[in-house]
């Protein structure tokens, strides 16, 4: 073999050896590299929730964006996050509430939203992480009935006001946030009466019954006060369930009796009554 041939052989051997040497070197420290978190929201779409808000944070806010879940089907939403500690939340049903500083709150006089949410805190030593977000019901729907009817008589003069001690929730733990909640309840466009309670820490709740002032459906002098929390407590209502149950309140003034029906959101449950 000529001298030139020996040179070509050595170059070929170096080309074969050097990549292997590089691969066997000390592994790169990737603790400072982000983890790419993909949040799948397909389960929200399956629930009929097509729009919502995605939020990401660590020890500080990272990003928050309103999104269309339909546009994310089968691919999700990807966001780089710190490896050592990060949080993600998906919220659907926002209307009256405001989101700020990692909290969702509704002001006095505003009815709570029909919120469905998912939240997760994670620490991931990998380049990618996937979250399959499953919506959970964060509200108690209060349905008012009158002698078995979902609508009140045409000349029914009263209105209701629900009061409670929590008016929102933490985005990343879904725990209730203390704050004064007061929401009026009257007939909707089809004459049905519904109130909404956000997730509570305890059964510290009241139902006020008032005659509305002229020209107003939300203001008026309180005539009766019902300890709604006591009725919840006696019936074992659980505010810690992942998916909160709804209740039905049957209102009757003749015998000063309020009948309370506690039922799951899909209609399952039993009936009780409470005398006041």
N, C-alpha and C positions, 0 to 999 in steps of 0.2 A: 504493500500500500504506500502511495506517495505521501510526502509531507502534507500536501494539500488535502489528501483523503483523511489523514489523521485529524486535521483541523475541523473538517466537516463532521467527523464522528464525535469529536469532543463537544461541538456545539449542539449536536442532536441529543447527546447524553445530558448536557446541562439543561436543555429545554424540557427534558422528561423529568429531571430531578427537582428543579426549582419550584414548580407549582406544588409538588408534594411537600416540600420543605415549608412553604408558606402555609399550607393547610394544617400542618402539624405544629405550628407556632402557638404561643399562648393565646387562648381565646380572647376575643375582644370584650372589654367590659361594656355591657349594654344597659347597665342600670340607669343611665341618663337618657337612653333612647325611649321614645314613647311606645305605648301599646296602642295599636289601632283597634278601637272598640267599634263593633258593628251591632247596632240595635235593630232587631227585626220587629216590625210592628204589624205583622200579618194577623196576629190574633185580635188586634184592635179592629181591623177591617172585618174579620169574621163576626165580631160583636156588633157590627153596623156603625162603628166609629171611624169616620173617614178622615178626620182632621184632628190635629192636636199640637202639643208643644213638647219638644225634646230639650232637656237640660242636662248639662254636664258640669261637674265641679270637683275640686280636690279640697285643699284647705282654702281655696279661693274659687270664685266663679270661672268657668272655662268657656262655656258657650250655651246660648239658649236660642232656639229657633222654632217658629211656627212652621209646621210641615203638613203636607197632604200625604196621608198614609197610603192612599192608592198608588201614588207615584213611587212608593218605596217597596211595593210588593215584590217578594222573593229576593230582594237584594239588600234591603235595610239602609240604615243611615250610619256612615262611618265617621268617627271622630277620634283624633289622637288624644290620649290621656296619659298622665304620669303612671308609671308602673307601681310605685310604692303604695299609692292610695288614690282612689278616684270614686266618683259616684255618678250614677245616671238615673234619670227619671223621665217617664212618659206620662203626660197628662192629656186627657180628652174631656170635653164638655165645658170648657171655659166660656162664660158669658158675662156674668156680673163680677166675678172675682178678679183681683189683681195679683200678679206674681212679682215679688221683689225680695231680694236678700234670701233666696232659698225658701220663701214661704208663699203660700197661697192664702189670701184673706178676702173676706167680703165685709163691706161696711154696714153700719146700722141702717135698717130700713130696706136693705137689699136682700133678696132671697138667695140662699146658697145655690150653687150650680149642681147639676147632676154629673158629678165628677167620677170618672173611671181613671185609675192610675196604676202604674207599676214603678217600683224604685229598687235599686240595687247598689250596694257598696262593694267594691272589689279591690284586690291587690293581685296583680298578675305579672309573673316573671316570664313573659312571652311577648312575641312580636304582634300577636293578634288575639282578640278575645271576642266572643259572640254572646249577645244577650237576646234571648227569646222572650220578649216582654209580653206578659199576660195581664190583661186589664182586670182590676179589682174595684168593686163598687164602694165608694167612699161617702155615701149619703144615705139617709133614711127618708124615704118618701112617706109623707103623712097624708093619707086620704081621708077626707071628711065625708060622712054620709048622714042623712037625715031620715030617720024612720025607714032605713033600708034603701033609701034612694040616694044616688050620687049627686042629685041636684036638690037645692033648697026650694021651698015654696016661693012663688013670685014675690010675695010681700014680706019675705024674710028680712028682718031689719039688721041682724047682727053681722059683725065681722070678727075675725080672730087675729091674734098676734102670738107668735111663738117666740119665746125668749130662752136663751141658753148661754152657757159660759165659754163656749169655744166657737170661734168664727172662722176657722181655717185649718190648714195643716202644713206640716213640714214637707217640702217636696221630696226629700231624699230618705225620710223615715216613714212617711205617711202618718205620723202621729199628729193628734189634734193640737192646735195652737190656741192658747187661752186668749179670749177677746170677746167683747160684748156682742152677742148675736140677737137681733130683734127683727123679725120679718112678718109683715102682714099677710093674711090669707083671705082671699075672697074668690068669687066665681071667675072661672076663665071664660074664654070665648064661647064655649059650649055649655056653660053653666055648672061645670064640675069644680070642686074645691080641693086644692092640693097645697100642702106646705112641704118644705124641705128642711131637714136638719143635717148639718155637716157632722162628721164624726166628733164625738164628745169624749171627755175624760171621765165624766161621771153623769149621773142622772139628775143634775141640778138644772131643771127645766120647768118652765111655766107656760100655761096656755091662758092668755088673756082674752076675754070676750068683751067687745066694746060696740057702742053705737057710733057709727061714723058721723063726723061733722058734715054740715051741709056743703056740698061741692067736693067732698073728699071721700076716698075709700080706704085711706090708710091712717087717718088721724081721728081721734075721738076719745071720749071719757070711758075708762075701763069700768065695767059693771060687775064682772065676775072674774075670778082668778082660780084656775084649776092647777093643782100640783101634778103636772104631767110627768115629771121625773119619778114621782112616787109610783104612779101606774106602771111606768117602764120597769122600775126596780122590782115591784111585786111580781111582775111577770117574767123576770129573769132576762131582760133584754141585755145582749152582750155587745158592747161597743168595740170589743177587740177582735171580732170576726174579720177575716180578710174581706168578705163581701157582706156588707151590712144588710139587715133585714128591713122591710118596710112595715108600717103599721097602718091600721085603719081606726079612726076615731068616730064612733057613732054618737052624735050629739043629740041630747034631749033635755029640755028644760022643764017639762011638766013634772017629772019625778026627780029632778036634779040628779040625773044619772048620766055618766059618760061611759059608754061601752068601748073597750079597747081591744082591737084584734091585732095580734102580732103575727106577721106572716113573712116568709122568705120572699125575696124579690121575684121568684118565679111562681108565687101564689100558694106555696105550701105553708102549713102552720095550723095553729089552733085558735080558739076564740075564748075570751075572758071578758068579764065586765067588772067595773069598779064604781062603787057608789061614793059620791062626794057630798 
